[in-house]
Amino acid sequence: MTADIRIRPVREEDWDAIVALEARAYADHGLCEGREALRSRHAASPGTCHVLEHAGRVGGYLLALPYPLFHSPDLSLGERPGPAKSSNMHAHDLVIAEELRGRGLAPRLMRHLHDTALAAGYRTVSLVAVLGAQAVWARLGYRARPEVGLPESYGPEAVYMAMPLRPAAPAVFVPTLATELG
């Protein structure tokens, strides 16, 4: 059940849990950024960085920041301070705790990001698929862009992906016999 899970902004006390989740997800693959780089992504756009809270603990996180379309942060470098000008929101890092996987939480976090980005006027969302996750992101509407070069820090199998943001279609009222008589 996912009703006991809520999405909320990252708080200062969340960083130990975020760093631990990142290490468990990426350390064996050489993709860890570490606390300071992760914190720099958050500092670049705190309003688009969130955690999944489950039973009073961090059960996952998503760090996203404005970044030019067809570019991505280098994992070996932190973000520079200052506002980024872009019509693209980059979903930089998303990790779900092992015990919560398989519940549709990654798509839920991404829907939250899409809604947040759309409301703020962003036109696209991008990400870098690592560890063979391209198929997962493709099912959510992301298109692989193999022509986009990536920093070496992502490894040779990483794929840049992007998708346009579209407002949800408004509900359309279609009169039925019941509503016309009602």
Buried (B, 14 or more C-beta within 10 A) or exposed (E): EEEEBEBEEBEEEBBEBBBEBBBEBBEEEEBBBEBEBBBBBBEBBEEBBBBBBBEEEBBBBBBBBBBEBBBBBBBEEBBEEEEBEBEBBBBBBBBBBEEBEEBEBBBBBBBBBBEBBBEEEBBBBBBBBBEEBBEEBBEBBBEBEEEBEBBEBBBEEBBBBBBEBEEEEEEEEEEEEEEEEE
